[in-house]
Protein backbone atom coordinates (compact mmCIF):
# COMPACT_ATOMS: atom_id res chain seq x y z
CA UNK A 1 0.00 0.00 0.00
CA UNK A 2 2.86 2.37 0.90
CA UNK A 3 0.58 5.17 2.11
CA UNK A 4 2.48 8.43 2.53
CA UNK A 5 1.08 9.67 5.85
CA UNK A 6 2.91 11.73 8.43
CA UNK A 7 0.80 10.96 11.49
CA UNK A 8 -0.96 8.04 13.13
CA UNK A 9 -4.17 10.06 12.95
CA UNK A 10 -4.09 10.00 9.15
CA UNK A 11 -3.74 6.22 9.11
CA UNK A 12 -6.53 5.93 11.65
CA UNK A 13 -8.82 8.18 9.65
CA UNK A 14 -8.38 6.14 6.47
CA UNK A 15 -8.79 2.86 8.36
CA UNK A 16 -12.07 4.06 9.86
CA UNK A 17 -13.25 5.16 6.42
CA UNK A 18 -12.73 1.61 5.12
CA UNK A 19 -14.32 0.17 8.26
CA UNK A 20 -17.40 2.39 7.95
CA UNK A 21 -18.05 0.76 4.55
CA UNK A 22 -17.63 -2.74 5.97
CA UNK A 23 -14.21 -3.24 4.37
CA UNK A 24 -12.42 -4.55 7.44
CA UNK A 25 -9.66 -6.16 5.39
CA UNK A 26 -8.52 -2.81 3.98
CA UNK A 27 -8.98 -1.22 7.40
CA UNK A 28 -6.61 -3.77 8.94
CA UNK A 29 -4.08 -3.30 6.13
CA UNK A 30 -4.00 0.46 6.73
CA UNK A 31 -3.44 0.22 10.48
CA UNK A 32 -0.86 -2.55 10.00
CA UNK A 33 1.09 -0.18 7.76
CA UNK A 34 0.59 2.65 10.24
CA UNK A 35 2.01 0.53 13.04
CA UNK A 36 5.24 0.12 11.09
CA UNK A 37 5.74 3.88 11.45
CA UNK A 38 4.04 4.34 14.83
CA UNK A 39 4.54 0.99 16.61
CA UNK A 40 3.44 2.23 20.05
CA UNK A 41 0.22 3.98 19.03
CA UNK A 42 -2.60 2.47 21.11
CA UNK A 43 -5.35 3.75 18.80
CA UNK A 44 -3.86 1.91 15.83
CA UNK A 45 -3.47 -1.27 17.87
CA UNK A 46 -7.08 -1.05 19.01
CA UNK A 47 -8.30 -0.48 15.45
CA UNK A 48 -6.21 -3.42 14.20
CA UNK A 49 -7.77 -5.83 16.70
CA UNK A 50 -11.26 -4.43 16.10
CA UNK A 51 -10.86 -4.81 12.32
CA UNK A 52 -9.83 -8.44 12.77
CA UNK A 53 -12.78 -9.09 15.10
CA UNK A 54 -15.24 -7.55 12.65
CA UNK A 55 -13.79 -9.53 9.76
CA UNK A 56 -14.33 -12.74 11.76
CA UNK A 57 -10.62 -13.46 12.38
CA UNK A 58 -11.13 -14.10 16.08
CA UNK A 59 -8.01 -16.20 16.67
CA UNK A 60 -5.77 -13.58 15.08
CA UNK A 61 -7.59 -10.82 16.97
CA UNK A 62 -7.16 -12.60 20.30
CA UNK A 63 -3.47 -13.21 19.60
CA UNK A 64 -2.89 -9.53 18.82
CA UNK A 65 -4.94 -8.42 21.82
CA UNK A 66 -2.78 -10.54 24.13
CA UNK A 67 0.49 -9.66 22.39
CA UNK A 68 -0.12 -5.93 22.78
CA UNK A 69 -1.57 -6.44 26.30
CA UNK A 70 -4.50 -4.18 25.55
CA UNK A 71 -6.31 -5.62 28.56
CA UNK A 72 -4.04 -3.61 30.87
CA UNK A 73 -4.51 -0.31 29.01
CA UNK A 74 -6.63 2.10 31.01
CA UNK A 75 -9.01 2.74 28.12
CA UNK A 76 -12.67 1.72 27.99
CA UNK A 77 -12.59 0.64 24.34
CA UNK A 78 -9.45 -1.49 24.77
CA UNK A 79 -10.77 -3.13 27.92
CA UNK A 80 -14.13 -3.90 26.30
CA UNK A 81 -12.51 -5.82 23.44
CA UNK A 82 -12.29 -8.89 25.68
CA UNK A 83 -16.08 -8.89 25.96
CA UNK A 84 -16.41 -8.44 22.20
CA UNK A 85 -14.13 -11.43 21.52
CA UNK A 86 -16.16 -13.63 23.88
CA UNK A 87 -19.40 -12.45 22.26
CA UNK A 88 -18.25 -13.31 18.74
CA UNK A 89 -17.01 -16.70 19.90
CA UNK A 90 -20.46 -17.28 21.40
CA UNK A 91 -22.08 -16.48 18.06
CA UNK A 92 -20.00 -19.22 16.44
CA UNK A 93 -20.89 -21.75 19.15
CA UNK A 94 -24.05 -23.76 19.86
CA UNK A 95 -26.07 -25.04 22.78
CA UNK A 96 -24.64 -24.88 26.29
CA UNK A 97 -21.28 -23.62 25.06
CA UNK A 98 -22.97 -20.66 23.40
CA UNK A 99 -24.65 -19.62 26.66
CA UNK A 100 -21.41 -20.07 28.59
CA UNK A 101 -19.58 -17.74 26.21
CA UNK A 102 -22.38 -15.17 26.37
CA UNK A 103 -22.07 -15.32 30.16
CA UNK A 104 -18.29 -14.85 29.87
CA UNK A 105 -18.85 -11.88 27.58
CA UNK A 106 -21.34 -10.39 30.06
CA UNK A 107 -18.77 -10.79 32.84
CA UNK A 108 -16.07 -9.03 30.82
CA UNK A 109 -18.35 -6.14 29.86
CA UNK A 110 -19.70 -5.82 33.41
CA UNK A 111 -16.15 -5.58 34.75
CA UNK A 112 -15.41 -2.67 32.40
CA UNK A 113 -18.76 -1.03 33.24
CA UNK A 114 -18.01 -1.24 36.97
CA UNK A 115 -14.64 0.41 36.31
CA UNK A 116 -15.71 3.19 33.94
CA UNK A 117 -19.47 3.60 34.37
CA UNK A 118 -19.76 4.01 30.60
CA UNK A 119 -23.00 3.25 28.79
CA UNK A 120 -21.20 1.23 26.05
CA UNK A 121 -19.90 -1.61 28.27
CA UNK A 122 -23.05 -1.30 30.36
CA UNK A 123 -25.53 -1.96 27.56
CA UNK A 124 -23.39 -4.81 26.23
CA UNK A 125 -23.26 -6.37 29.69
CA UNK A 126 -27.06 -6.18 29.82
CA UNK A 127 -27.56 -7.71 26.37
CA UNK A 128 -25.02 -10.50 26.94
CA UNK A 129 -26.66 -11.30 30.28
CA UNK A 130 -30.02 -11.60 28.55
CA UNK A 131 -28.59 -13.90 25.86
CA UNK A 132 -26.93 -15.98 28.57
CA UNK A 133 -30.35 -16.50 30.16
CA UNK A 134 -29.85 -14.17 33.14
CA UNK A 135 -32.86 -11.89 32.58
CA UNK A 136 -32.88 -10.52 36.12
CA UNK A 137 -29.35 -9.19 35.80
CA UNK A 138 -30.04 -7.96 32.27
CA UNK A 139 -33.03 -5.88 33.38
CA UNK A 140 -31.12 -4.50 36.38
CA UNK A 141 -28.21 -3.41 34.19
CA UNK A 142 -30.55 -1.96 31.57
CA UNK A 143 -32.27 0.18 34.18
CA UNK A 144 -28.91 1.47 35.45
CA UNK A 145 -27.64 2.35 31.98
CA UNK A 146 -30.87 4.19 31.16
CA UNK A 147 -30.22 6.38 34.20
CA UNK A 148 -26.69 7.01 32.90
CA UNK A 149 -28.10 8.11 29.53
CA UNK A 150 -30.86 10.26 31.05
CA UNK A 151 -28.47 12.03 33.42
CA UNK A 152 -25.98 12.89 30.70
CA UNK A 153 -25.85 16.46 29.44
CA UNK A 154 -24.10 15.46 26.20
CA UNK A 155 -25.70 16.20 22.86
CA UNK A 156 -27.53 13.28 21.21
CA UNK A 157 -25.45 11.20 18.82
CA UNK A 158 -25.82 7.89 17.00
CA UNK A 159 -24.25 5.73 19.70
CA UNK A 160 -26.36 7.13 22.53
CA UNK A 161 -29.57 6.75 20.56
CA UNK A 162 -28.68 3.24 19.37
CA UNK A 163 -27.90 2.33 22.98
CA UNK A 164 -31.31 3.64 24.05
CA UNK A 165 -32.96 1.53 21.32
CA UNK A 166 -31.15 -1.56 22.60
CA UNK A 167 -32.15 -0.89 26.20
CA UNK A 168 -35.78 -0.42 25.12
CA UNK A 169 -35.66 -3.76 23.34
CA UNK A 170 -34.29 -5.47 26.46
CA UNK A 171 -37.33 -4.05 28.28
CA UNK A 172 -39.58 -5.21 25.41
CA UNK A 173 -40.52 -1.59 24.67
CA UNK A 174 -40.89 -1.83 20.88
CA UNK A 175 -42.33 1.65 20.50
CA UNK A 176 -39.43 3.21 22.38
CA UNK A 177 -36.96 1.14 20.40
CA UNK A 178 -38.46 2.22 17.08
CA UNK A 179 -38.49 5.88 18.09
CA UNK A 180 -34.83 5.78 19.21
CA UNK A 181 -33.75 4.05 16.00
CA UNK A 182 -35.53 6.61 13.88
CA UNK A 183 -33.63 9.40 15.64
CA UNK A 184 -30.34 7.48 15.54
CA UNK A 185 -30.42 7.21 11.75
CA UNK A 186 -30.40 11.02 11.52
CA UNK A 187 -26.95 10.96 13.13
CA UNK A 188 -25.55 7.90 11.35
CA UNK A 189 -23.86 9.91 8.57
CA UNK A 190 -23.37 6.90 6.32
CA UNK A 191 -21.35 4.86 8.79
CA UNK A 192 -22.69 1.56 7.55
CA UNK A 193 -20.48 -0.52 9.82
CA UNK A 194 -21.98 0.94 13.00
CA UNK A 195 -25.48 0.59 11.55
CA UNK A 196 -24.79 -3.02 10.65
CA UNK A 197 -23.36 -3.71 14.10
CA UNK A 198 -26.45 -2.21 15.77
CA UNK A 199 -28.79 -4.18 13.56
CA UNK A 200 -27.04 -7.50 14.22
CA UNK A 201 -27.15 -6.90 17.97
CA UNK A 202 -30.83 -5.99 17.94
CA UNK A 203 -31.65 -8.99 15.74
CA UNK A 204 -29.98 -11.23 18.30
CA UNK A 205 -32.10 -9.74 21.06
CA UNK A 206 -35.37 -9.75 19.16
CA UNK A 207 -34.84 -13.37 18.13
CA UNK A 208 -34.03 -14.41 21.71
CA UNK A 209 -37.00 -12.50 23.12
CA UNK A 210 -39.26 -13.68 20.26
CA UNK A 211 -40.20 -10.11 19.36
CA UNK A 212 -41.24 -8.69 16.00
CA UNK A 213 -38.04 -7.66 14.23
CA UNK A 214 -39.74 -5.75 11.41
CA UNK A 215 -38.95 -2.47 13.16
CA UNK A 216 -35.28 -3.10 12.25
CA UNK A 217 -35.95 -2.63 8.54
CA UNK A 218 -35.22 1.08 8.98
CA UNK A 219 -31.56 0.34 9.82
CA UNK A 220 -30.78 -2.02 6.97
CA UNK A 221 -27.34 -1.14 5.50
CA UNK A 222 -27.32 -0.43 1.76
CA UNK A 223 -27.05 -3.25 -0.74
CA UNK A 224 -24.00 -4.79 -2.37
CA UNK A 225 -23.92 -5.64 -6.08
CA UNK A 226 -21.78 -7.53 -8.53
CA UNK A 227 -22.09 -5.80 -11.89
CA UNK A 228 -21.59 -7.11 -15.40
CA UNK A 229 -22.98 -6.80 -18.91
CA UNK A 230 -22.26 -6.58 -22.59
CA UNK A 231 -19.52 -4.40 -24.03
CA UNK A 232 -20.37 -1.69 -26.54
CA UNK A 233 -20.13 -2.95 -30.11
CA UNK A 234 -20.27 -1.01 -33.34
CA UNK A 235 -22.23 -2.19 -36.36
CA UNK A 236 -25.31 -4.34 -36.83
CA UNK A 237 -26.03 -7.33 -34.62
CA UNK A 238 -24.41 -5.79 -31.54
CA UNK A 239 -25.69 -7.14 -28.21
CA UNK A 240 -25.29 -3.63 -26.76
CA UNK A 241 -25.59 -1.03 -29.55
CA UNK A 242 -24.15 2.41 -28.90
CA UNK A 243 -27.55 3.97 -29.53
CA UNK A 244 -28.94 2.33 -26.37
CA UNK A 245 -26.41 3.89 -23.98
CA UNK A 246 -28.50 6.85 -22.77
CA UNK A 247 -31.54 4.70 -22.07
CA UNK A 248 -29.44 2.12 -20.23
CA UNK A 249 -27.87 4.88 -18.13
CA UNK A 250 -31.32 5.97 -16.97
CA UNK A 251 -32.31 2.43 -16.08
CA UNK A 252 -29.03 1.78 -14.25
CA UNK A 253 -29.71 4.81 -12.06
CA UNK A 254 -33.26 3.63 -11.40
CA UNK A 255 -31.98 0.22 -10.37
CA UNK A 256 -29.33 1.62 -8.02
CA UNK A 257 -31.84 3.91 -6.31
CA UNK A 258 -34.62 1.33 -6.09
CA UNK A 259 -32.42 -1.33 -4.47
CA UNK A 260 -30.31 1.13 -2.46
CA UNK A 261 -27.07 -0.20 -3.96
CA UNK A 262 -24.03 1.45 -2.42
CA UNK A 263 -21.17 -1.02 -3.05
CA UNK A 264 -20.24 -2.34 -6.48
CA UNK A 265 -17.81 -5.09 -7.51
CA UNK A 266 -17.01 -5.83 -11.13
CA UNK A 267 -14.63 -5.26 -14.02
CA UNK A 268 -14.24 -2.20 -16.25
CA UNK A 269 -14.95 -3.11 -19.87
CA UNK A 270 -16.64 -0.63 -22.18
CA UNK A 271 -20.41 -0.55 -21.96
CA UNK A 272 -22.19 -2.00 -18.94
CA UNK A 273 -19.23 -2.25 -16.54
CA UNK A 274 -18.14 1.35 -16.93
CA UNK A 275 -21.67 2.75 -16.98
CA UNK A 276 -22.56 1.06 -13.69
CA UNK A 277 -19.23 1.99 -12.08
CA UNK A 278 -19.67 5.60 -13.20
CA UNK A 279 -23.20 5.78 -11.79
CA UNK A 280 -22.02 4.50 -8.40
CA UNK A 281 -19.00 6.80 -8.29
CA UNK A 282 -21.11 9.82 -9.22
CA UNK A 283 -23.13 9.16 -6.06
CA UNK A 284 -19.97 8.98 -3.96
CA UNK A 285 -20.41 5.23 -3.51
CA UNK A 286 -17.67 2.60 -3.38
CA UNK A 287 -16.56 0.64 -6.45
CA UNK A 288 -14.04 -2.21 -6.50
CA UNK A 289 -12.62 -2.91 -9.97
CA UNK A 290 -11.20 -6.36 -10.69
CA UNK A 291 -8.99 -6.55 -13.79
CA UNK A 292 -8.01 -9.99 -15.10
CA UNK A 293 -4.62 -8.77 -16.34
CA UNK A 294 -2.52 -5.60 -16.68
CA UNK A 295 -4.50 -2.35 -16.93
CA UNK A 296 -3.16 -1.07 -20.26
CA UNK A 297 -3.57 -4.41 -21.99
CA UNK A 298 -7.09 -4.71 -20.61
CA UNK A 299 -7.88 -1.27 -21.99
CA UNK A 300 -6.57 -2.27 -25.42
CA UNK A 301 -8.61 -5.49 -25.43
CA UNK A 302 -11.87 -4.51 -23.71
CA UNK A 303 -12.21 -0.72 -23.89
CA UNK A 304 -10.37 0.99 -26.75
CA UNK A 305 -12.28 -0.74 -29.61
CA UNK A 306 -15.43 1.10 -28.44
CA UNK A 307 -13.88 4.54 -28.88
CA UNK A 308 -11.82 7.21 -27.12
CA UNK A 309 -14.69 8.37 -24.91
CA UNK A 310 -14.74 4.95 -23.27
CA UNK A 311 -10.97 5.05 -22.75
CA UNK A 312 -11.40 8.35 -20.89
CA UNK A 313 -14.14 6.89 -18.69
CA UNK A 314 -12.02 3.79 -18.06
CA UNK A 315 -9.11 5.96 -16.89
CA UNK A 316 -11.36 7.94 -14.56
CA UNK A 317 -12.98 4.85 -13.01
CA UNK A 318 -9.64 3.07 -12.50
CA UNK A 319 -8.02 6.17 -11.02
CA UNK A 320 -10.83 6.63 -8.51
CA UNK A 321 -10.80 2.95 -7.54
CA UNK A 322 -7.02 2.96 -7.18
CA UNK A 323 -7.16 6.03 -4.93
CA UNK A 324 -8.89 3.93 -2.26
CA UNK A 325 -7.01 0.71 -2.96
CA UNK A 326 -9.97 -0.78 -4.85
CA UNK A 327 -8.22 -1.51 -8.15
CA UNK A 328 -7.15 -5.16 -8.31
CA UNK A 329 -5.06 -6.80 -11.03
CA UNK A 330 -5.35 -10.50 -10.30
CA UNK A 331 -2.89 -12.16 -12.73
CA UNK A 332 0.55 -11.30 -14.07
CA UNK A 333 0.77 -13.52 -17.13
CA UNK A 334 -1.01 -11.34 -19.69
CA UNK A 335 -4.13 -12.01 -21.77
CA UNK A 336 -2.70 -14.29 -24.48
CA UNK A 337 -6.16 -14.49 -26.04
CA UNK A 338 -7.40 -16.59 -23.13
CA UNK A 339 -11.02 -15.75 -22.22
CA UNK A 340 -10.85 -17.90 -19.08
CA UNK A 341 -9.19 -14.92 -17.40
CA UNK A 342 -12.44 -12.95 -17.76
CA UNK A 343 -14.29 -15.76 -15.98
CA UNK A 344 -11.67 -15.64 -13.24
CA UNK A 345 -12.14 -11.88 -12.76
CA UNK A 346 -15.91 -12.26 -12.65
CA UNK A 347 -15.80 -15.00 -10.01
CA UNK A 348 -13.27 -13.01 -7.99
CA UNK A 349 -15.54 -9.94 -8.00
CA UNK A 350 -18.61 -12.05 -7.17
CA UNK A 351 -16.85 -13.61 -4.19
CA UNK A 352 -15.67 -10.26 -2.86
CA UNK A 353 -19.20 -8.91 -3.18
CA UNK A 354 -20.59 -11.82 -1.19
CA UNK A 355 -17.95 -11.40 1.52
CA UNK A 356 -18.83 -7.72 1.87
CA UNK A 357 -22.57 -8.40 2.04
CA UNK A 358 -21.99 -10.99 4.78
CA UNK A 359 -19.83 -8.58 6.77
CA UNK A 360 -22.50 -5.88 6.59
CA UNK A 361 -25.41 -8.27 6.98
CA UNK A 362 -27.19 -6.77 4.00
CA UNK A 363 -28.78 -7.60 0.64
CA UNK A 364 -26.78 -8.64 -2.38
CA UNK A 365 -27.71 -8.51 -6.07
CA UNK A 366 -26.19 -8.84 -9.48
CA UNK A 367 -26.75 -5.94 -11.90
CA UNK A 368 -26.55 -7.17 -15.48
CA UNK A 369 -27.05 -5.27 -18.73
CA UNK A 370 -28.12 -8.20 -20.88
CA UNK A 371 -29.62 -8.87 -24.29
CA UNK A 372 -30.89 -12.33 -23.37
CA UNK A 373 -28.36 -13.94 -25.71
CA UNK A 374 -25.04 -15.66 -25.18
CA UNK A 375 -23.48 -18.97 -24.19
CA UNK A 376 -23.89 -19.60 -20.44
CA UNK A 377 -20.97 -22.03 -20.58
CA UNK A 378 -18.51 -19.43 -21.89
CA UNK A 379 -16.97 -16.19 -20.71
CA UNK A 380 -19.41 -13.29 -20.97
CA UNK A 381 -22.60 -11.91 -19.49
CA UNK A 382 -24.72 -15.05 -19.96
CA UNK A 383 -22.08 -17.07 -18.14
CA UNK A 384 -21.79 -14.52 -15.34
CA UNK A 385 -25.54 -14.62 -14.78
CA UNK A 386 -25.55 -18.40 -14.83
CA UNK A 387 -22.74 -18.64 -12.27
CA UNK A 388 -24.49 -16.14 -9.99
CA UNK A 389 -27.82 -17.94 -10.16
CA UNK A 390 -26.26 -21.33 -9.47
CA UNK A 391 -25.20 -19.91 -6.11
CA UNK A 392 -28.86 -19.17 -5.33
CA UNK A 393 -28.40 -15.40 -5.69
CA UNK A 394 -30.67 -12.87 -7.40
CA UNK A 395 -29.82 -11.27 -10.72
CA UNK A 396 -31.46 -8.02 -11.84
CA UNK A 397 -31.33 -7.48 -15.58
CA UNK A 398 -31.59 -4.40 -17.74
CA UNK A 399 -32.19 -4.98 -21.43
CA UNK A 400 -29.29 -3.86 -23.60
CA UNK A 401 -31.58 -3.65 -26.65
CA UNK A 402 -35.24 -4.02 -27.73
CA UNK A 403 -36.55 -2.28 -24.58
CA UNK A 404 -40.12 -2.34 -25.81
CA UNK A 405 -40.24 -6.13 -25.39
CA UNK A 406 -38.34 -6.44 -22.09
CA UNK A 407 -39.22 -4.78 -18.74
CA UNK A 408 -36.77 -2.17 -17.44
CA UNK A 409 -35.85 -4.36 -14.48
CA UNK A 410 -36.25 -8.07 -14.91
CA UNK A 411 -35.51 -10.65 -12.22
CA UNK A 412 -33.51 -13.63 -13.40
CA UNK A 413 -34.91 -17.14 -13.35
CA UNK A 414 -34.60 -18.64 -9.88
CA UNK A 415 -33.93 -22.17 -11.16
CA UNK A 416 -31.52 -22.00 -14.09
CA UNK A 417 -31.04 -25.03 -16.25
CA UNK A 418 -27.97 -27.13 -15.47
CA UNK A 419 -24.95 -26.47 -17.65
CA UNK A 420 -22.40 -28.77 -19.12
CA UNK A 421 -18.94 -28.93 -17.58
CA UNK A 422 -17.24 -25.97 -19.21
CA UNK A 423 -13.91 -26.93 -17.66
CA UNK A 424 -13.85 -30.56 -18.69
CA UNK A 425 -11.15 -30.38 -21.35
CA UNK A 426 -8.14 -28.23 -22.22
CA UNK A 427 -7.11 -27.13 -25.68
CA UNK A 428 -3.45 -26.48 -26.38
CA UNK A 429 -2.35 -23.16 -24.86
CA UNK A 430 -5.59 -22.66 -22.89
CA UNK A 431 -5.88 -22.14 -19.16
CA UNK A 432 -8.63 -23.36 -16.87
CA UNK A 433 -9.58 -22.34 -13.34
CA UNK A 434 -8.39 -24.83 -10.78
CA UNK A 435 -7.92 -24.98 -7.01
CA UNK A 436 -4.31 -25.66 -6.02
CA UNK A 437 -2.95 -27.17 -2.80
CA UNK A 438 0.64 -27.28 -1.59
CA UNK A 439 1.49 -28.89 1.74
CA UNK A 440 4.53 -29.99 3.66
CA UNK A 441 5.15 -31.60 7.03
CA UNK A 442 6.87 -29.40 9.58
CA UNK A 443 8.97 -31.67 11.80
CA UNK A 444 9.69 -34.17 9.04
CA UNK A 445 13.40 -34.03 9.88
CA UNK A 446 12.64 -35.29 13.39
CA UNK A 447 11.87 -38.72 11.93
CA UNK A 448 14.90 -40.97 12.12
CA UNK A 449 15.84 -43.30 9.28
CA UNK A 450 14.19 -46.15 11.16
CA UNK A 451 11.00 -44.12 11.62
CA UNK A 452 10.55 -43.11 7.96
CA UNK A 453 8.38 -46.16 7.18
CA UNK A 454 6.07 -44.98 9.99
CA UNK A 455 5.90 -41.54 8.36
CA UNK A 456 4.57 -43.02 5.14
CA UNK A 457 2.35 -45.58 6.87
CA UNK A 458 0.76 -43.16 9.32
CA UNK A 459 0.74 -39.89 7.36
CA UNK A 460 1.25 -40.07 3.61
CA UNK A 461 -0.65 -43.30 3.02
CA UNK A 462 -3.77 -41.97 4.81
CA UNK A 463 -3.41 -38.67 2.93
CA UNK A 464 -3.43 -40.73 -0.25
CA UNK A 465 -6.68 -42.36 0.87
CA UNK A 466 -8.18 -38.91 1.56
CA UNK A 467 -7.32 -37.90 -2.00
CA UNK A 468 -8.81 -41.15 -3.28
CA UNK A 469 -12.08 -40.34 -1.51
CA UNK A 470 -12.34 -37.08 -3.46
CA UNK A 471 -12.58 -39.07 -6.70
CA UNK A 472 -12.28 -37.21 -9.98
CA UNK A 473 -12.34 -33.87 -8.17
CA UNK A 474 -8.59 -34.47 -7.80
CA UNK A 475 -7.05 -33.96 -11.22
CA UNK A 476 -3.42 -34.19 -10.28
CA UNK A 477 -1.26 -35.23 -7.34
CA UNK A 478 2.46 -35.44 -6.72
CA UNK A 479 4.79 -35.83 -3.75
CA UNK A 480 8.48 -35.34 -3.11
CA UNK A 481 9.98 -35.94 0.32
CA UNK A 482 7.48 -34.50 2.82
CA UNK A 483 5.75 -32.23 0.27
CA UNK A 484 2.43 -32.66 -1.55
CA UNK A 485 1.02 -30.84 -4.58
CA UNK A 486 -2.56 -31.46 -5.74
CA UNK A 487 -4.94 -29.87 -8.24
CA UNK A 488 -8.73 -29.86 -7.76
CA UNK A 489 -11.73 -28.98 -9.90
CA UNK A 490 -13.22 -26.75 -7.18
CA UNK A 491 -12.23 -24.74 -4.12
CA UNK A 492 -14.76 -26.70 -2.08
CA UNK A 493 -12.95 -29.96 -2.82
CA UNK A 494 -9.57 -28.42 -2.01
CA UNK A 495 -10.80 -26.94 1.28
CA UNK A 496 -12.42 -30.22 2.32
CA UNK A 497 -9.22 -32.13 1.55
CA UNK A 498 -7.14 -29.65 3.55
CA UNK A 499 -9.53 -29.93 6.53
CA UNK A 500 -9.36 -33.73 6.48
CA UNK A 501 -5.57 -33.68 6.26
CA UNK A 502 -5.30 -31.32 9.25
CA UNK A 503 -7.77 -33.48 11.19
CA UNK A 504 -5.68 -36.57 10.42
CA UNK A 505 -2.50 -35.02 11.86
CA UNK A 506 -4.35 -33.75 14.90
CA UNK A 507 -5.57 -37.25 15.73
CA UNK A 508 -2.17 -38.86 15.29
CA UNK A 509 -0.19 -36.61 17.62
CA UNK A 510 -0.09 -37.44 21.30
CA UNK A 511 -2.08 -40.66 20.85
CA UNK A 512 0.76 -43.10 21.46
CA UNK A 513 1.65 -43.26 17.76
CA UNK A 514 5.10 -42.93 16.25
CA UNK A 515 4.30 -39.37 15.12
CA UNK A 516 6.29 -36.79 17.15
CA UNK A 517 4.32 -33.98 18.83
CA UNK A 518 6.16 -31.29 16.87
CA UNK A 519 4.94 -32.64 13.52
CA UNK A 520 2.34 -30.45 11.81
CA UNK A 521 1.01 -29.75 8.34
CA UNK A 522 1.41 -26.42 6.59
CA UNK A 523 -1.11 -26.08 3.77
CA UNK A 524 -1.33 -23.31 1.19
CA UNK A 525 -4.38 -22.92 -1.09
CA UNK A 526 -4.91 -20.82 -4.20
CA UNK A 527 -7.40 -20.58 -7.06
CA UNK A 528 -6.45 -19.42 -10.51
CA UNK A 529 -5.94 -20.16 -14.20
CA UNK A 530 -3.40 -22.88 -14.97
CA UNK A 531 -2.13 -24.78 -18.00
CA UNK A 532 -2.41 -28.53 -18.35
CA UNK A 533 0.38 -30.20 -20.26
CA UNK A 534 2.39 -33.35 -20.72
CA UNK A 535 5.55 -33.89 -18.66
CA UNK A 536 7.73 -36.00 -20.94
CA UNK A 537 10.31 -36.54 -18.19
CA UNK A 538 7.69 -38.30 -16.06
CA UNK A 539 5.54 -39.58 -18.92
CA UNK A 540 2.47 -38.05 -17.24
CA UNK A 541 0.11 -35.10 -17.47
CA UNK A 542 0.88 -32.08 -15.30
CA UNK A 543 -0.38 -28.61 -14.42
CA UNK A 544 1.83 -25.53 -14.57
CA UNK A 545 1.88 -21.72 -14.78
CA UNK A 546 2.52 -18.64 -12.65
CA UNK A 547 -0.45 -19.41 -10.40
CA UNK A 548 1.11 -22.76 -9.51
CA UNK A 549 4.36 -20.99 -8.60
CA UNK A 550 2.37 -18.54 -6.48
CA UNK A 551 0.77 -21.36 -4.50
CA UNK A 552 4.16 -22.95 -3.88
CA UNK A 553 5.28 -19.67 -2.25
CA UNK A 554 2.32 -19.62 0.15
CA UNK A 555 2.88 -22.88 1.97
CA UNK A 556 6.37 -22.00 3.38
CA UNK A 557 5.00 -18.87 5.13
CA UNK A 558 1.98 -20.69 6.60
CA UNK A 559 2.23 -21.40 10.36
CA UNK A 560 2.54 -25.11 11.24
CA UNK A 561 -0.85 -26.70 11.77
CA UNK A 562 -2.69 -24.04 9.76
CA UNK A 563 -4.26 -23.71 6.31
CA UNK A 564 -3.71 -20.39 4.55
CA UNK A 565 -5.32 -19.28 1.30
CA UNK A 566 -5.09 -16.36 -1.08
CA UNK A 567 -7.86 -13.81 -1.45
CA UNK A 568 -8.72 -15.40 -4.81
CA UNK A 569 -9.36 -18.74 -3.09
CA UNK A 570 -11.31 -17.14 -0.23
CA UNK A 571 -13.49 -15.16 -2.64
CA UNK A 572 -14.28 -18.27 -4.67
CA UNK A 573 -15.02 -20.20 -1.46
CA UNK A 574 -17.42 -17.48 -0.29
CA UNK A 575 -19.21 -17.75 -3.61
CA UNK A 576 -19.32 -21.53 -3.96
CA UNK A 577 -19.50 -22.86 -0.39
CA UNK A 578 -20.39 -20.00 2.00
CA UNK A 579 -22.00 -22.21 4.65
CA UNK A 580 -19.15 -24.73 4.98
CA UNK A 581 -16.06 -22.62 5.58
CA UNK A 582 -14.92 -19.40 7.17
CA UNK A 583 -12.09 -17.27 5.81
CA UNK A 584 -10.42 -15.21 8.54
CA UNK A 585 -8.20 -12.42 7.29
CA UNK A 586 -4.58 -12.71 8.37
CA UNK A 587 -3.08 -9.67 6.67
CA UNK A 588 -0.65 -8.91 3.88
CA UNK A 589 1.95 -11.66 4.10
CA UNK A 590 5.25 -11.65 2.19
CA UNK A 591 5.38 -14.83 0.12
CA UNK A 592 8.46 -17.02 0.08
CA UNK A 593 11.42 -16.30 -2.23
CA UNK A 594 10.51 -12.62 -2.72
CA UNK A 595 7.35 -13.52 -4.66
CA UNK A 596 5.57 -10.42 -3.44
CA UNK A 597 3.06 -9.56 -0.72
CA UNK A 598 -0.28 -11.37 -0.77
CA UNK A 599 -3.51 -10.90 1.16
CA UNK A 600 -3.83 -14.14 3.10
CA UNK A 601 -6.76 -15.81 4.86
CA UNK A 602 -6.94 -18.56 7.45
CA UNK A 603 -9.41 -21.23 6.30
CA UNK A 604 -11.56 -22.88 8.98
CA UNK A 605 -14.30 -25.45 8.66
CA UNK A 606 -17.76 -24.49 9.91
CA UNK A 607 -19.33 -27.90 9.69
CA UNK A 608 -18.06 -30.99 11.46
CA UNK A 609 -15.91 -32.90 9.00
CA UNK A 610 -16.52 -36.58 8.46
CA UNK A 611 -14.28 -38.85 10.48
CA UNK A 612 -11.01 -39.55 8.74
CA UNK A 613 -10.79 -43.27 8.10
CA UNK A 614 -8.16 -45.01 10.21
CA UNK A 615 -5.91 -47.29 8.24
CA UNK A 616 -4.16 -50.41 9.36
CA UNK A 617 -0.44 -50.98 9.25
CA UNK A 618 -0.94 -53.06 6.13
CA UNK A 619 -2.02 -50.01 4.05
Secondary structure as UniProt FT lines:
FT   HELIX           8..20
FT   TURN            21..22
FT   HELIX           24..37
FT   TURN            39..40
FT   HELIX           42..55
FT   HELIX           58..67
FT   TURN            68..69
FT   HELIX           70..72
FT   HELIX           76..91
FT   HELIX           95..116
FT   HELIX           119..131
FT   TURN            132..133
FT   HELIX           135..151
FT   HELIX           158..170
FT   TURN            171..172
FT   HELIX           174..185
FT   TURN            186..187
FT   TURN            189..190
FT   HELIX           192..209
FT   HELIX           213..219
FT   STRAND          223..229
FT   TURN            236..237
FT   HELIX           242..244
FT   HELIX           245..258
FT   TURN            259..260
FT   STRAND          261..266
FT   TURN            270..271
FT   HELIX           272..282
FT   TURN            283..284
FT   STRAND          286..291
FT   HELIX           295..302
FT   HELIX           304..306
FT   HELIX           308..323
FT   TURN            324..325
FT   STRAND          327..329
FT   TURN            336..337
FT   HELIX           340..360
FT   STRAND          364..370
FT   TURN            376..377
FT   HELIX           381..390
FT   TURN            391..392
FT   STRAND          395..399
FT   HELIX           403..405
FT   STRAND          410..411
FT   TURN            422..423
FT   TURN            428..429
FT   STRAND          431..442
FT   HELIX           444..446
FT   HELIX           449..451
FT   HELIX           452..455
FT   HELIX           456..460
FT   HELIX           461..469
FT   HELIX           471..473
FT   STRAND          474..480
FT   TURN            481..482
FT   STRAND          483..488
FT   HELIX           491..508
FT   TURN            509..512
FT   TURN            517..518
FT   STRAND          520..535
FT   TURN            536..539
FT   STRAND          540..544
FT   HELIX           546..555
FT   TURN            556..557
FT   TURN            560..561
FT   STRAND          563..566
FT   HELIX           567..576
FT   TURN            578..580
FT   STRAND          581..590
FT   HELIX           592..594
FT   STRAND          597..605
FT   TURN            617..618
//
